[in-house]
Amino acid sequence: SLCHGYSLSPFFQTLREYLLACADLFLALPRHLHALSRVSTRRTEFENLNNSEEPLPVTGSLPKKPLRRILLSCGDASGEAHALRILQELQSRNPGITVAGFGSAKLEKAGMECWEPLADLNVMGFRDVAIQLPLFFRCIYRFAKELCNQPPDAVLLVDYPGLNRHLLRLAKGAGVPVVNFVAPQLWGWAPWRIRDFKRADRLLTILPFEEDWFKRRGAHPSYVGHPLGDGLHQRPQEKKDPPEELNAHDAWIGLLPGSRKREIRQNLPLLLEAAQHLLQEHPDLRFVLPLNRDAAWETVDNILQDFSLPVLRAPGCFHSVLPHLKAAWVASGTASLEVAAHGIPNVVVYRIESRLGDWMARHALAVPHIASLNLIAGKKLVPEHLGRSLTPEGLAQDLSHFLTPAGRESFANDLKPLLPYFAQPGVAARVARTLEEFS
């Protein structure tokens, strides 16, 4: 059947996306091998990218014609906070707007019509994705059906490129404008996926060099800044107050192993061993583990009981613990930037258990660093420990450097000029105003 210009029914569009996903799986190995053969060339290109672009200031009045209906797809917890702020911005600027799609319980509570709570599932890695494949294809079918029955003014895709690139193809096939926020890190991996993402009407990047990289490949990028700046400005409410013990000492070291159970199992034992080594050199130190994800605490406690090291548990108060820290070990990701935004030096740690994953991390990445802070700085501002053969002695030594006056002063001086790139608010407003261009 035909509807609103579609040449395929939602069922056959879903079938097409399924076949394309199978083709992607079949072609994955040759594509990775080709990308590996060009790693040196890609690294050279990366080093020559423009890394000084600053986001445009937040300007502009309310839209002349308010947006009526937006479809939004947010598939993981890391994008949920960004989507919430954009949703609130859209609602305040476009009275009566309807936002529907894939999100979470929090987004639904904020006024979004949530078809599937994908952001609450916390899917990570090939195995988790494979288990949820029936759900994902059900989502693709629902999205195609909604595009057919109630075409929106625009589609907003927040991060989560695995699913969202399928939704991008569907929306562009229906002639609906697409804004993709948090452009995928194709400059580091899977560069062939640019074929899908350059079809977006706006590809909103959060790191300064990304706009240049995507522009060179025919995409339509705009650098809007890092969403962390909005989060810092709003000071998110915590579930609990920070422990009183934090005020009794001024030498707290943060243990931030990540929020997913798999990350915790990989990283936390190593961090605890590193803490034991560090304590031998600095016996006045105290260690605190802040974590907001309640479901992960059982995993944390099972690991802690195998160590005699005293660690202060701080559930539900991650953000309010950070200002008390003197330094931290941090799993790679936004947490490293958030810690740095408080002026806290940190060491990035991400242990990879598999031999293949370790080899890929050392040879397949087309970038010189993995930490966002180092990528923004264009140099190794914080030490990075990535791979399978990590030593607690090495982690302790690198953190010990930041406990010296010279180490702390050097970090502070290097950090100051970088703060505008990730610690200033205004990103949600820029995303909302980009969407309003299509009203």
Phi, psi and omega per residue, in radians:
S1 nan 2.756 3.141
L2 -1.927 2.501 3.066
C3 -2.694 2.201 3.085
H4 0.899 0.755 3.058
G5 1.525 -0.029 3.104
Y6 -1.222 2.470 3.008
S7 -1.674 -0.220 3.124
L8 -2.227 2.564 3.055
S9 -1.271 2.831 3.092
P10 -0.938 -0.638 3.133
F11 -1.084 -0.825 -3.095
F12 -1.284 -0.475 3.026
Q13 -1.150 -0.718 3.102
T14 -1.120 -0.719 3.106
L15 -1.084 -0.717 3.108
R16 -1.068 -0.769 3.137
E17 -1.139 -0.607 3.079
Y18 -1.105 -0.775 3.141
L19 -1.160 -0.654 3.102
L20 -1.163 -0.642 3.093
A21 -1.138 -0.696 3.084
C22 -1.115 -0.701 3.103
A23 -1.113 -0.690 3.099
D24 -1.059 -0.738 -3.141
L25 -1.138 -0.731 3.140
F26 -1.138 -0.651 -3.072
L27 -1.583 -0.017 -3.037
A28 -1.018 -0.825 -3.087
L29 -1.097 -0.921 3.128
P30 -1.070 -0.586 3.116
R31 -1.168 -0.743 3.107
H32 -1.134 -0.692 3.126
L33 -1.116 -0.711 3.099
H34 -1.134 -0.732 3.117
A35 -1.108 -0.670 3.101
L36 -1.072 -0.667 -3.117
S37 -1.179 -0.286 -3.096
R38 -1.991 0.245 -3.098
V39 -1.014 -0.777 -3.113
S40 -1.063 -0.765 3.124
T41 -1.113 -0.732 -3.114
R42 -1.192 -0.630 3.094
R43 -1.131 -0.706 3.099
T44 -1.084 -0.757 3.108
E45 -1.084 -0.733 -3.114
F46 -1.046 -0.718 -3.116
E47 -1.149 -0.357 -3.122
N48 -1.742 0.096 3.135
L49 -1.249 2.662 3.057
N50 -1.268 2.009 -3.066
N51 -1.997 0.360 -3.077
S52 -2.031 0.097 -3.123
E53 -1.146 2.322 3.060
E54 -1.894 2.571 3.141
P55 -1.143 2.582 3.122
L56 -1.134 2.609 3.113
P57 -1.138 2.739 3.132
V58 -1.387 1.838 -3.127
T59 -2.346 2.981 3.065
G60 1.900 2.593 -3.126
S61 -1.653 -3.082 3.110
L62 -1.123 2.637 -3.099
P63 -1.132 2.526 3.105
K64 -1.134 -0.626 3.120
K65 -2.163 1.861 -3.074
P66 -1.052 2.598 3.024
L67 -1.178 2.467 -3.134
R68 -1.760 -0.779 -3.051
R69 -2.559 2.267 3.110
I70 -2.187 2.413 2.939
L71 -1.733 2.310 -3.055
L72 -2.206 2.404 3.059
S73 -2.215 2.028 3.092
C74 -2.268 2.008 -2.949
G75 -1.880 -0.043 -3.135
D76 -2.547 2.931 -3.060
A77 -1.135 -0.564 -3.107
S78 -1.160 -0.526 3.128
G79 -1.567 -0.208 -3.056
E80 -1.055 -0.816 -3.118
A81 -1.093 -0.683 3.106
H82 -1.107 -0.803 -3.119
A83 -1.098 -0.653 3.120
L84 -1.065 -0.790 -3.125
R85 -1.168 -0.664 3.104
I86 -1.163 -0.717 3.104
L87 -1.026 -0.811 3.130
Q88 -1.104 -0.680 3.119
E89 -1.144 -0.751 3.126
L90 -1.115 -0.729 -3.123
Q91 -1.149 -0.666 -3.126
S92 -1.267 -0.513 -3.087
R93 -1.660 -0.308 -3.092
N94 -2.306 1.399 -3.094
P95 -0.980 2.327 3.121
G96 1.493 0.049 -3.121
I97 -1.131 2.510 3.048
T98 -1.889 2.202 3.102
V99 -2.108 2.167 -3.099
A100 -2.366 2.753 3.082
G101 2.570 -2.527 -3.068
F102 -1.857 2.267 -3.071
G103 -2.792 -2.055 -3.038
S104 -2.771 3.052 3.093
A105 -1.098 -0.653 3.123
K106 -1.137 -0.730 3.113
L107 -1.152 -0.673 3.101
E108 -1.117 -0.722 3.113
K109 -1.108 -0.527 -3.141
A110 -1.425 -0.044 3.045
G111 2.043 0.084 3.120
M112 -1.529 2.453 2.998
E113 -1.422 1.846 -3.001
C114 -1.708 2.004 -3.139
W115 -1.365 -0.716 3.116
E116 -2.511 2.324 -3.111
P117 -1.451 1.098 -3.050
L118 -1.064 -0.635 -3.079
A119 -1.188 -0.295 3.124
D120 -1.530 -0.182 -3.066
L121 -1.403 -0.469 3.096
N122 1.017 0.838 -3.141
V123 -1.341 2.300 -3.127
M124 -2.558 2.298 3.052
G125 1.534 2.873 -3.048
F126 -1.069 -0.736 -3.083
R127 -1.099 -0.810 -3.140
D128 -1.076 -0.730 -3.140
V129 -1.103 -0.755 -3.125
A130 -1.052 -0.701 3.138
I131 -1.109 -0.603 -3.056
Q132 -1.661 0.170 -3.086
L133 -0.964 -0.777 3.100
P134 -0.995 -0.696 3.104
L135 -1.104 -0.785 -3.093
F136 -1.104 -0.705 3.131
F137 -1.277 -0.478 3.000
R138 -1.141 -0.656 3.097
C139 -1.150 -0.727 3.125
I140 -1.082 -0.734 3.116
Y141 -1.101 -0.784 -3.126
R142 -1.095 -0.712 3.139
F143 -1.101 -0.804 3.126
A144 -1.080 -0.678 -3.137
K145 -1.162 -0.713 3.131
E146 -1.177 -0.695 3.079
L147 -1.042 -0.613 -3.128
C148 -1.288 -0.798 -3.018
N149 -1.462 -0.657 -3.107
Q150 -2.393 1.348 -3.106
P151 -1.008 2.233 -3.124
P152 -1.475 2.995 3.025
D153 -1.191 -0.629 -3.122
A154 -2.838 2.899 3.076
V155 -2.063 2.332 3.067
L156 -1.992 2.081 3.103
L157 -1.880 2.143 -3.091
V158 -1.897 1.877 3.071
D159 0.949 -2.544 3.024
Y160 0.825 1.050 -2.982
P161 -1.150 -0.471 -3.099
G162 -0.987 -0.852 3.096
L163 -1.475 -0.717 -2.974
N164 -1.150 -0.440 3.098
R165 -1.211 -0.514 3.036
H166 -1.185 -0.742 3.129
L167 -1.162 -0.593 3.101
L168 -1.075 -0.793 3.132
R169 -1.076 -0.736 3.132
L170 -1.085 -0.791 -3.095
A171 -1.147 -0.739 3.138
K172 -1.198 -0.578 3.054
G173 -1.118 -0.482 3.119
A174 -1.561 -0.026 3.139
G175 1.344 0.389 -3.128
V176 -1.708 2.310 3.119
P177 -1.072 2.480 -3.108
V178 -2.202 2.249 3.004
V179 -1.997 2.130 3.122
N180 -1.853 2.007 -3.128
F181 -1.770 2.353 -2.974
V182 1.248 1.372 3.135
A183 -0.994 2.422 -3.120
P184 -1.108 2.643 -3.049
Q185 -1.437 1.032 -3.104
L186 -1.212 -0.356 3.085
W187 -1.163 -0.317 3.123
G188 -1.817 -0.471 -3.066
W189 -2.740 2.758 3.053
A190 0.804 0.956 -3.088
P191 -1.123 -0.356 -3.124
W192 -1.153 -0.343 -3.122
R193 -1.232 -0.081 3.109
I194 -1.021 -0.455 3.141
R195 -0.991 -0.647 3.118
D196 -1.357 -0.855 -2.949
F197 -1.316 -0.367 3.101
K198 -1.327 -0.078 3.040
R199 -1.396 -0.280 3.123
A200 -1.090 2.473 3.103
D201 -1.164 -0.598 3.032
R202 -2.450 2.255 3.078
L203 -1.969 1.791 -3.004
L204 -1.554 2.082 -3.063
T205 -1.764 2.682 -3.076
I206 -2.030 -0.100 3.066
L207 -2.058 2.495 -2.929
P208 -1.099 -0.565 -3.084
F209 -1.402 -0.261 -3.027
E210 -1.157 -0.612 -3.112
E211 -1.037 -0.766 3.128
D212 -1.110 -0.748 -3.111
W213 -1.078 -0.831 -3.106
F214 -1.238 -0.614 -3.134
K215 -1.117 -0.648 3.136
R216 -1.119 -0.313 -3.096
R217 -1.878 0.269 3.020
G218 1.460 0.203 3.097
A219 -1.455 -3.124 -3.124
H220 -2.127 1.245 -3.035
P221 -1.532 2.718 2.974
S222 -2.489 2.253 3.123
Y223 -1.467 2.065 -3.072
V224 -1.934 -0.072 -3.109
G225 1.687 2.973 -3.087
H226 -1.535 2.324 -3.110
P227 -1.118 -0.263 3.099
L228 -1.011 -0.578 -3.132
G229 -1.021 -0.725 3.089
D230 -1.128 -0.724 -3.124
G231 -1.106 -0.710 3.115
L232 -1.157 -0.661 -3.108
H233 -1.184 -0.633 -3.093
Q234 -1.427 -0.267 -3.123
R235 0.847 1.388 -3.051
P236 -1.002 2.499 3.105
Q237 -1.209 2.394 3.132
E238 -1.679 2.711 3.091
K239 -1.235 -0.568 -3.076
K240 -2.405 2.834 3.019
D241 -1.372 2.619 3.120
P242 -1.157 2.642 -3.131
P243 -1.030 2.473 3.134
E244 -1.076 -0.488 -3.114
E245 -1.035 -0.410 -3.136
L246 -1.061 -0.531 -3.113
N247 -1.414 -0.175 -3.080
A248 -1.506 -0.243 -3.136
H249 -2.396 2.807 3.110
D250 -2.180 0.390 -3.110
A251 -2.259 0.955 -3.103
W252 -1.571 2.351 3.044
I253 -1.952 2.261 -3.112
G254 -1.510 2.376 3.000
L255 -1.887 1.859 -3.067
L256 -2.126 1.469 -3.012
P257 -1.452 0.037 -3.015
G258 1.861 3.002 -3.069
S259 -1.898 -0.320 3.136
R260 -1.485 2.574 -3.076
K261 -1.024 -0.701 -3.127
R262 -1.129 -0.740 3.089
E263 -1.079 -0.738 -3.122
I264 -1.099 -0.779 3.136
R265 -1.103 -0.586 -3.133
Q266 -1.370 -0.706 -2.944
N267 -1.705 -0.665 -2.960
L268 -1.105 -0.790 3.117
P269 -0.987 -0.676 3.118
L270 -1.145 -0.713 3.132
L271 -1.143 -0.656 3.138
L272 -1.184 -0.671 3.067
E273 -1.134 -0.722 3.105
A274 -1.094 -0.676 3.124
A275 -1.101 -0.674 3.109
Q276 -1.106 -0.694 3.082
H277 -1.159 -0.741 -3.112
L278 -1.140 -0.611 -3.109
L279 -1.153 -0.502 3.101
Q280 -1.140 -0.591 -3.141
E281 -1.527 -0.558 -3.100
H282 -2.256 1.400 -3.051
P283 -1.174 -0.172 -3.140
D284 -1.485 -0.109 -3.062
L285 -1.282 2.666 3.017
R286 -2.208 2.655 -3.064
F287 -2.128 2.379 -3.112
V288 -2.291 2.478 3.140
L289 -2.135 1.718 3.092
P290 -1.588 2.359 -3.121
L291 -2.679 2.232 -3.084
N292 -1.630 -0.242 -3.064
R293 -1.538 1.844 -3.052
D294 -1.006 -0.676 -3.051
A295 -1.157 -0.285 -3.082
A296 -1.586 -0.176 -3.027
W297 -1.206 -0.509 3.089
E298 -1.088 -0.737 3.086
T299 -1.102 -0.753 3.128
V300 -1.055 -0.861 -3.072
D301 -1.140 -0.612 3.096
N302 -1.107 -0.594 3.119
I303 -1.367 -0.717 -3.115
L304 -1.067 -0.592 -3.080
Q305 -1.210 -0.237 3.093
D306 -1.530 -0.019 -3.109
F307 -2.165 2.492 3.102
S308 -1.499 -0.111 -3.118
L309 -1.116 2.230 3.071
P310 -1.287 2.155 -3.140
V311 -2.231 2.230 3.104
L312 -1.381 2.073 3.073
R313 -1.379 2.350 -3.132
A314 -2.374 1.233 -3.139
P315 -1.261 2.479 3.012
G316 1.247 0.278 -3.120
C317 -2.528 0.719 -3.078
F318 -0.941 -0.917 -3.011
H319 -1.193 -0.624 -3.105
S320 -1.376 -0.247 3.070
V321 -1.386 -0.571 -3.009
L322 -0.942 -0.771 -3.122
P323 -1.075 -0.283 -3.126
H324 -1.500 -0.157 -3.007
L325 -1.435 2.555 3.025
K326 -1.654 -0.550 3.077
A327 -2.891 3.014 -3.097
A328 -2.751 2.635 2.854
W329 -1.687 2.299 -3.004
V330 -2.341 2.322 2.981
A331 -1.153 2.479 -3.069
S332 -1.001 2.534 -3.117
G333 2.432 -2.876 -3.099
T334 -1.094 -0.480 -3.118
A335 -1.019 -0.612 3.114
S336 -1.093 -0.733 3.098
L337 -1.167 -0.707 -3.112
E338 -1.131 -0.717 3.079
V339 -1.099 -0.777 3.134
A340 -1.117 -0.589 3.130
A341 -1.079 -0.416 3.055
H342 -1.546 0.109 3.136
G343 1.391 0.299 -3.042
I344 -1.722 2.101 3.062
P345 -1.164 2.569 -3.088
N346 -2.568 2.798 3.083
V347 -2.050 2.188 -3.084
V348 -1.525 2.253 -3.072
V349 -2.314 2.219 3.029
Y350 -2.554 1.834 -3.112
R351 -1.480 2.336 3.102
I352 -1.981 2.142 -3.028
E353 -1.402 -0.615 -3.048
S354 -1.409 2.567 3.109
R355 -1.162 -0.680 3.137
L356 -1.135 -0.799 3.125
G357 -1.069 -0.676 3.108
D358 -1.116 -0.779 3.128
W359 -1.101 -0.746 3.139
M360 -1.094 -0.705 -3.127
A361 -1.117 -0.591 -3.098
R362 -1.486 -0.444 -3.000
H363 -2.101 -0.393 -2.984
A364 -1.694 -0.350 -3.116
L365 -1.275 2.379 -3.096
A366 -1.699 0.395 -3.137
V367 -2.250 2.650 -3.099
P368 -1.363 -0.277 -3.093
H369 -2.399 2.839 3.052
I370 -1.948 -0.427 -3.106
A371 -1.361 2.323 -3.132
S372 -0.998 -0.669 -3.135
L373 -1.082 -0.715 3.120
N374 -1.212 -0.622 3.104
L375 -1.145 -0.704 3.099
I376 -1.176 -0.731 -3.114
A377 -1.238 -0.461 -3.072
G378 1.342 0.279 3.096
K379 -2.803 3.012 -3.103
K380 -1.467 1.496 3.119
L381 -1.340 -0.637 3.056
V382 -2.118 2.485 3.129
P383 -1.115 2.603 3.127
E384 -2.158 2.338 3.065
H385 -2.206 1.836 -3.068
L386 -2.276 2.267 3.049
G387 2.356 -2.806 -3.003
R388 -1.709 -0.641 -3.042
S389 -1.765 1.141 3.122
L390 -1.658 2.544 -3.111
T391 -2.023 2.393 3.083
P392 -1.091 -0.529 3.102
E393 -1.092 -0.738 3.126
G394 -1.126 -0.724 3.116
L395 -1.110 -0.741 -3.133
A396 -1.146 -0.710 -3.119
Q397 -1.116 -0.766 -3.123
D398 -1.160 -0.673 3.130
L399 -1.254 -0.601 3.135
S400 -1.031 -0.587 3.115
H401 -1.046 -0.650 -3.118
F402 -1.350 -0.109 3.080
L403 -1.563 -0.107 3.078
T404 -1.536 2.620 3.102
P405 -0.981 -0.717 -3.121
A406 -1.147 -0.725 3.134
G407 -1.127 -0.718 -3.140
R408 -1.208 -0.708 -3.135
E409 -1.144 -0.740 3.122
S410 -1.087 -0.752 3.121
F411 -1.085 -0.795 -3.114
A412 -1.079 -0.722 -3.129
N413 -1.172 -0.689 3.125
D414 -1.256 -0.535 -3.067
L415 -1.312 -0.655 -2.972
K416 -0.902 -0.880 -3.117
P417 -1.211 -0.186 -3.097
L418 -1.593 -0.288 -3.044
L419 -0.996 -0.657 3.123
P420 -1.042 -0.360 -3.089
Y421 -1.425 -0.295 -3.098
F422 -2.557 -0.039 -3.049
A423 -2.143 0.304 3.114
Q424 -1.999 2.456 -3.101
P425 -1.326 2.978 3.066
G426 2.142 -0.100 -3.050
V427 -1.193 -0.808 -3.131
A428 -1.036 -0.667 3.112
A429 -1.139 -0.680 3.123
R430 -1.164 -0.672 3.120
V431 -1.144 -0.787 3.140
A432 -1.061 -0.727 -3.113
R433 -1.260 -0.483 3.019
T434 -1.147 -0.764 3.100
L435 -1.079 -0.644 -3.092
E436 -1.204 -0.258 3.055
E437 -1.130 -0.321 -3.085
F438 -1.808 0.157 -3.135
S439 -1.349 nan nan
